[in-house]
Amino acid sequence: MASSTLPYVTGYGTITKVLDKIKTASTPPRFTQDFLATKLNMSGGSQRPVIPFLKRTGFLGSDGVPTDLYKRFRNSAQSGAAAAEALRIGYKPLYEINEYVHSAKDADLRGLIVQVTGAEEDSQTVKVVVGSFKALKAFADFSVAVADDDDAGPDTPAVDDGDTGGSPGVLPSHINLGYTINLHLPATSDAAVFNAIFKSLREHLLR
């Protein structure tokens, strides 16, 4: 690893080998050089830079303890998504420029790396960053399930605005009520009968 703003392993083929072995080996309390050599059977100085790379990409904490991302990567159902997340973590400066950098052609990817690192386009640094990026990308799955509108939950009931077509059971904040009374008066010429009827209406209904 160099002082570049982007992570890489000079022998980037090691990334592929280590990630393949991580899937099958048990998760260690800490991912150390000893674990790399004895449990993953990858000894030698050329293998050691992979540990800083795993830290930069979110698989390991700064203390070498495997993260939740590391554990999800070992789950075959979540492995691809975890690798995609690791790529976004480690190569965040590239994703800030182009959120679909993982789909970029090699020439465009090199151009972005040159832009971020300030390195010469034909430099060894650019070459190994490209190789390391692509080695991790080979494990990644960027497909994202889009939520179906049918899963958005129950519809919010509409408020009745006074129209008879509104939803029942929900009243607006203001309402005006009116009613009509139909009277069937008896056939009589006695004014006292009518007076009694209207007096009763006034006392019981029109108050």
PLY file of the C-alpha trace (Angstrom):
ply
format ascii 1.0
element vertex 207
property float x
property float y
property float z
element edge 206
property int vertex1
property int vertex2
end_header
0.00 0.00 0.00
1.25 3.48 -0.81
0.11 6.93 0.27
-2.46 7.07 -2.51
-5.98 8.14 -1.60
-7.19 4.87 -3.15
-6.44 1.38 -1.78
-4.53 -1.18 -3.78
-2.40 -4.28 -3.51
0.57 -4.44 -5.85
-0.01 -8.13 -6.45
-3.76 -7.61 -6.81
-4.33 -11.27 -7.65
-3.93 -11.80 -3.91
-7.22 -9.98 -3.34
-9.10 -12.60 -5.31
-7.41 -15.48 -3.49
-7.94 -14.01 -0.02
-11.61 -13.16 -0.60
-12.26 -16.67 -1.90
-10.65 -18.15 1.21
-12.49 -15.79 3.57
-15.78 -17.28 2.36
-14.83 -20.78 3.49
-12.63 -20.17 6.55
-14.14 -19.47 9.95
-14.25 -15.84 11.08
-11.25 -15.09 13.33
-11.38 -12.86 16.42
-8.75 -10.75 14.64
-7.48 -10.98 11.08
-3.70 -11.11 11.57
-0.64 -12.05 9.56
-0.66 -15.34 11.45
-4.27 -16.04 10.44
-3.41 -15.16 6.85
-0.44 -17.54 6.86
-1.76 -20.48 8.89
-5.52 -20.53 8.34
-5.66 -19.14 4.81
-2.34 -20.73 3.84
-1.06 -17.50 2.35
2.35 -16.77 3.81
5.05 -14.50 2.49
5.64 -10.80 2.37
3.70 -10.33 -0.86
0.48 -11.34 0.90
0.72 -8.88 3.79
-0.53 -5.72 2.01
-3.94 -7.36 1.67
-4.68 -6.67 5.34
-4.46 -2.86 4.99
-6.54 -3.24 1.83
-9.26 -5.12 3.76
-9.23 -2.35 6.38
-9.55 0.40 3.78
-12.48 -1.36 2.14
-14.41 -1.95 5.37
-13.94 -5.69 5.83
-11.75 -5.17 8.91
-11.68 -2.58 11.65
-8.52 -0.61 12.31
-7.65 -3.23 14.97
-8.04 -6.10 12.51
-11.36 -7.29 13.94
-13.71 -8.53 11.19
-16.63 -6.16 10.70
-20.28 -6.88 10.04
-19.46 -6.33 6.34
-16.88 -9.15 6.57
-19.51 -11.46 8.07
-22.12 -10.55 5.48
-19.58 -11.21 2.74
-19.28 -14.78 4.02
-23.04 -15.24 3.68
-23.64 -16.45 0.12
-27.00 -14.65 0.02
-25.40 -11.29 0.89
-21.88 -11.72 -0.45
-22.34 -9.75 -3.67
-24.05 -6.83 -1.97
-21.38 -6.74 0.75
-18.60 -6.64 -1.86
-20.40 -3.80 -3.65
-20.56 -1.88 -0.37
-16.86 -2.53 0.24
-16.07 -1.16 -3.20
-18.02 2.02 -2.46
-16.25 2.39 0.90
-12.72 1.88 -0.37
-13.13 3.85 -3.58
-15.43 6.56 -2.28
-13.52 9.37 -4.08
-14.27 7.68 -7.40
-17.94 7.21 -6.54
-18.23 10.86 -5.57
-17.33 11.71 -9.16
-19.26 8.91 -10.86
-21.70 6.81 -8.83
-21.63 4.17 -11.59
-17.85 3.94 -11.81
-18.11 0.15 -11.45
-19.76 0.13 -14.88
-17.16 2.41 -16.47
-14.92 1.23 -19.28
-11.26 0.66 -18.40
-10.15 3.88 -20.07
-12.73 5.90 -18.14
-11.81 4.16 -14.90
-8.13 4.97 -15.42
-9.05 8.57 -16.13
-10.92 8.88 -12.86
-8.06 7.30 -10.94
-5.60 9.74 -12.54
-7.94 12.58 -11.59
-8.19 11.48 -7.95
-4.60 10.39 -7.32
-2.76 12.91 -9.48
-0.60 10.06 -10.78
0.64 9.73 -14.35
-1.75 7.79 -16.54
0.87 5.19 -17.47
2.23 4.88 -13.93
2.43 1.65 -11.98
0.17 3.16 -9.30
-2.70 3.65 -11.72
-2.22 0.12 -13.06
-2.40 -1.55 -9.65
-5.32 0.60 -8.48
-7.26 -0.45 -11.58
-6.35 -4.10 -10.98
-7.30 -3.96 -7.30
-10.60 -2.21 -8.06
-11.52 -4.83 -10.66
-10.46 -7.72 -8.41
-12.91 -6.58 -5.73
-15.58 -5.67 -8.28
-15.57 -9.27 -9.55
-17.25 -10.29 -6.27
-19.75 -7.44 -6.24
-23.43 -7.42 -7.13
-24.86 -3.96 -7.67
-28.40 -5.01 -8.49
-30.86 -3.30 -6.14
-34.42 -4.48 -5.58
-36.88 -1.65 -6.24
-39.77 -1.49 -3.76
-43.11 -2.28 -5.38
-45.80 0.39 -5.04
-48.13 -2.30 -3.73
-45.87 -2.61 -0.70
-46.17 1.02 0.23
-48.81 0.32 2.87
-52.54 1.05 3.13
-53.92 4.10 1.42
-54.62 7.12 3.58
-58.40 7.60 3.82
-59.72 10.62 1.94
-61.43 13.41 3.82
-65.02 14.08 2.85
-65.23 17.66 1.62
-69.00 17.72 1.65
-69.43 15.94 -1.65
-71.68 12.91 -1.27
-69.04 10.91 -3.13
-66.53 11.32 -0.27
-65.32 8.50 1.93
-67.79 7.56 4.69
-66.85 7.81 8.32
-64.45 10.76 7.97
-65.82 14.24 8.62
-64.26 17.53 7.57
-63.31 20.21 10.08
-66.34 22.34 9.02
-69.80 21.05 8.15
-73.15 22.64 7.40
-76.29 20.61 8.01
-79.76 21.30 6.66
-83.03 19.41 6.83
-86.45 19.54 5.25
-89.71 18.82 7.07
-92.74 17.65 5.11
-96.05 18.18 6.86
-99.26 16.41 6.02
-101.88 18.72 7.54
-105.39 17.48 8.33
-108.27 18.70 6.24
-109.80 21.20 8.66
-110.73 24.84 8.76
-110.16 25.10 12.49
-107.28 27.55 13.03
-106.69 26.18 16.50
-105.51 22.86 14.99
-102.89 24.57 12.86
-101.77 26.74 15.77
-101.27 23.64 17.91
-99.21 21.88 15.20
-96.86 24.83 14.60
-96.47 25.46 18.31
-95.37 21.85 18.78
-92.85 22.16 15.92
-91.42 25.32 17.40
-91.05 23.80 20.85
-89.58 20.44 19.85
-87.76 20.84 16.51
-86.92 24.46 15.85
-85.06 25.29 19.04
0 1
1 2
2 3
3 4
4 5
5 6
6 7
7 8
8 9
9 10
10 11
11 12
12 13
13 14
14 15
15 16
16 17
17 18
18 19
19 20
20 21
21 22
22 23
23 24
24 25
25 26
26 27
27 28
28 29
29 30
30 31
31 32
32 33
33 34
34 35
35 36
36 37
37 38
38 39
39 40
40 41
41 42
42 43
43 44
44 45
45 46
46 47
47 48
48 49
49 50
50 51
51 52
52 53
53 54
54 55
55 56
56 57
57 58
58 59
59 60
60 61
61 62
62 63
63 64
64 65
65 66
66 67
67 68
68 69
69 70
70 71
71 72
72 73
73 74
74 75
75 76
76 77
77 78
78 79
79 80
80 81
81 82
82 83
83 84
84 85
85 86
86 87
87 88
88 89
89 90
90 91
91 92
92 93
93 94
94 95
95 96
96 97
97 98
98 99
99 100
100 101
101 102
102 103
103 104
104 105
105 106
106 107
107 108
108 109
109 110
110 111
111 112
112 113
113 114
114 115
115 116
116 117
117 118
118 119
119 120
120 121
121 122
122 123
123 124
124 125
125 126
126 127
127 128
128 129
129 130
130 131
131 132
132 133
133 134
134 135
135 136
136 137
137 138
138 139
139 140
140 141
141 142
142 143
143 144
144 145
145 146
146 147
147 148
148 149
149 150
150 151
151 152
152 153
153 154
154 155
155 156
156 157
157 158
158 159
159 160
160 161
161 162
162 163
163 164
164 165
165 166
166 167
167 168
168 169
169 170
170 171
171 172
172 173
173 174
174 175
175 176
176 177
177 178
178 179
179 180
180 181
181 182
182 183
183 184
184 185
185 186
186 187
187 188
188 189
189 190
190 191
191 192
192 193
193 194
194 195
195 196
196 197
197 198
198 199
199 200
200 201
201 202
202 203
203 204
204 205
205 206
